[in-house]
């Protein structure tokens, strides 16, 4: 069984752009780059779907506003988890031999 490969964004963009150009078939691109044709179709679709975002608002995504209350609740949760982690690490020391 082959190991799953992770391709970087530049490689995906290059292959998808060649697929959009249409100078070669997807099968030819798949054979050249060693990628399944279905992946090329998915990357091509993602490229075409994401192209609209480039031309909206100067190509920048709007920054998400973070609610103060959400930040406080997340900090409180981190504190609770830190206390629980500390408690459990002290209780487990007799069993770990440390």
N, C-alpha and C positions, 0 to 999 in steps of 0.2 A: 504494500500500500504506500502511495506517495505521500510525502509530507506536504501539508498545506503551506503555500508560499504567500508572504505578504509583500505586495508591491507598494512602492512609495507613490506619493501623489503625482510627482513629476512623470513617472513612467505611465501611470494611468491616463494622465492628461495627454501625453504624447500619442498614445495608442488611440484614445478616443478621438482626438483631433484628426488623425489619419483616417479613422473610420468615417468621420463627418465629411471629410474632403471627398470621399468616394472614388478616389483614384484606383484603389484596389479593393477586392472583396474582403468581407470579414473573415472568410476562411483563409485567405492568403495572409492576412494580418495575424491570425491565430497561429498559423504554421510558422511565420517568421519570428514572432515574439514568444512562442511556446505557452500561449494562454488559450483557455477554452473560449470558443466563439460567444457563448452566453455571457461570459464576463465582459467581453468587448461591447456587446450590446448594452449591458447594464452601465458600463462606464460612459458610453456614448449618450445614453438617456440622461444620466446624471449631469453630464457636461451641458447638454441642451437645456435641461431644467434649471441648472444653476446659472446659465448665461444671463438670464434676466436680472439677477441680483447684481451683476457687475455694473449695469447701467442705471440702477436706482440709487439715488442719493450719493452720487459720486463714488460708487463702488464700495462704500463702507456700510457695515451692518450697524443698526442702532444699538447703543450700549444698553443692556438691560439694567433697569433700576432695581436696587436691592433695598427691600423694606427693612427699616431699623428693627422692627419687632421680630422679623425672621432671623436677623443676625443675632439678636439677644437670645432667642429660643435655641438657636444652633449652638451658641457658646455655652448655654446652660446644659444642653445635651452632652456636649464634649466634656464638661466638668463631671457630670454624672457618670459617664463611661470611664473617665480617668479614675474616679474614686472606686468604681466597681472593679476595674482592672487591678488597681493597687491592692484592694481587699483580697481578690482571688489569688493574686500572685503570692501574698503572704500566707494564705491558707494552703496553697499547694506546695510550698517549700518542703514540708516534711515528707511528701511523697516523691518529690523529684530528686532528693538527695543533695540539694544545694544548701 
